[in-house]
């Protein structure tokens, strides 16, 4: 299973971006899909997650600015980011908790996509 991310780039403060992450390969089921980020010199941190039942969880710094959604049929997770701030500059990674069989569970990370917020 591989994850292909897209949608990063350069945006001015106050702007918006939409990240996408699509999984390819054989998947029996998906448990959780999520987005994390890592800024230079900092540890990777959780941004948002969504379960296969649509239950979402957000980091406090999101403050209602970001929205995570998913399309399980397409094995894709999205992150709509609004009101972006320079502090949001980081490499954004998607992560998939998935099952090749009912009793096995794996984590897979995407390659990361750069988001830069600057005027």
C-alpha positions as CSV (number, residue, x, y, z in Angstrom):
1,X,0.0,0.0,0.0
2,X,1.3,3.5,-0.9
3,X,-0.1,6.9,-0.2
4,X,0.1,9.7,-2.8
5,X,-0.2,13.2,-1.4
6,X,-1.0,16.4,-3.4
7,X,-2.1,19.9,-2.9
8,X,0.8,21.5,-1.1
9,X,2.4,24.8,-2.2
10,X,3.0,28.4,-1.4
11,X,0.2,30.5,-0.1
12,X,-0.1,34.0,1.4
13,X,-1.3,34.4,5.0
14,X,-5.0,34.2,5.3
15,X,-5.2,32.0,2.2
16,X,-6.4,28.4,1.7
17,X,-5.1,25.1,0.5
18,X,-6.7,21.6,0.1
19,X,-4.5,18.6,0.6
20,X,-5.4,15.2,-0.7
21,X,-4.0,11.8,0.1
22,X,-5.0,8.7,-1.9
23,X,-4.1,5.1,-1.0
24,X,-3.2,2.6,-3.7
25,X,-3.0,-1.2,-3.2
26,X,-5.0,-4.0,-1.7
27,X,-6.8,-2.9,1.4
28,X,-9.4,-5.0,3.3
29,X,-10.5,-2.0,5.4
30,X,-9.5,1.3,6.7
31,X,-9.6,2.2,10.4
32,X,-8.3,5.7,10.7
33,X,-6.9,8.3,8.3
34,X,-5.0,11.3,9.4
35,X,-2.8,14.3,8.8
36,X,0.4,15.2,10.7
37,X,2.9,18.0,10.1
38,X,6.6,18.6,10.9
39,X,8.1,22.1,10.9
40,X,11.9,22.5,10.6
41,X,13.6,21.8,14.0
42,X,10.3,20.5,15.5
43,X,8.8,17.1,16.1
44,X,6.0,15.7,14.0
45,X,2.7,16.5,15.4
46,X,-0.9,15.5,14.8
47,X,-3.1,17.8,12.9
48,X,-6.4,15.9,12.5
49,X,-7.7,12.4,12.2
50,X,-10.9,10.8,10.9
51,X,-12.2,7.3,11.6
52,X,-14.0,5.0,9.2
53,X,-17.2,6.1,11.0
54,X,-16.5,9.7,10.4
55,X,-15.4,10.6,13.9
56,X,-12.9,13.5,13.7
57,X,-10.2,14.7,16.1
58,X,-8.3,18.0,15.7
59,X,-5.3,19.5,17.3
60,X,-6.0,22.6,19.4
61,X,-4.0,24.9,17.1
62,X,-6.4,24.1,14.2
63,X,-9.0,26.4,16.0
64,X,-11.7,25.6,13.5
65,X,-9.6,26.6,10.5
66,X,-9.0,23.1,9.1
67,X,-11.5,20.4,8.1
68,X,-10.6,16.8,7.6
69,X,-12.8,14.6,5.4
70,X,-12.6,11.3,3.6
71,X,-14.0,9.2,0.8
72,X,-13.6,5.6,1.8
73,X,-14.7,4.3,-1.6
74,X,-11.8,6.2,-3.1
75,X,-9.5,5.5,-0.2
76,X,-8.8,9.2,0.0
77,X,-8.5,11.7,2.8
78,X,-8.6,15.4,2.5
79,X,-7.5,18.4,4.6
80,X,-9.1,21.7,3.8
81,X,-7.0,24.5,5.4
82,X,-8.3,28.0,5.7
83,X,-7.0,31.2,7.3
84,X,-3.5,29.9,7.0
85,X,-0.8,31.4,9.1
86,X,3.0,31.5,8.7
87,X,3.1,29.1,11.7
88,X,1.4,26.5,9.6
89,X,4.4,26.2,7.4
90,X,5.6,22.6,7.5
91,X,5.7,19.3,5.7
92,X,2.3,17.7,5.9
93,X,2.1,13.9,6.0
94,X,-0.9,11.7,5.8
95,X,-1.1,8.4,7.7
96,X,-3.3,5.4,7.1
97,X,-4.3,2.7,9.7
98,X,-5.4,-0.1,7.5
99,X,-6.1,-3.8,7.5
100,X,-5.0,-6.3,4.8
101,X,-7.1,-8.9,6.8
102,X,-9.6,-8.7,9.6
103,X,-7.0,-9.5,12.3
104,X,-4.0,-7.5,11.0
105,X,-3.4,-3.7,11.3
106,X,-0.7,-1.6,9.7
107,X,0.4,2.0,9.6
108,X,1.5,3.6,6.4
109,X,2.9,7.1,5.9
110,X,2.8,9.3,2.9
111,X,5.9,11.0,1.5
112,X,4.9,14.4,2.7
113,X,3.9,17.6,0.9
114,X,5.4,21.0,1.6
115,X,3.0,23.8,2.8
116,X,4.6,27.3,2.9
117,X,2.7,30.3,4.2
118,X,4.4,33.5,3.4
119,X,3.9,36.9,1.9
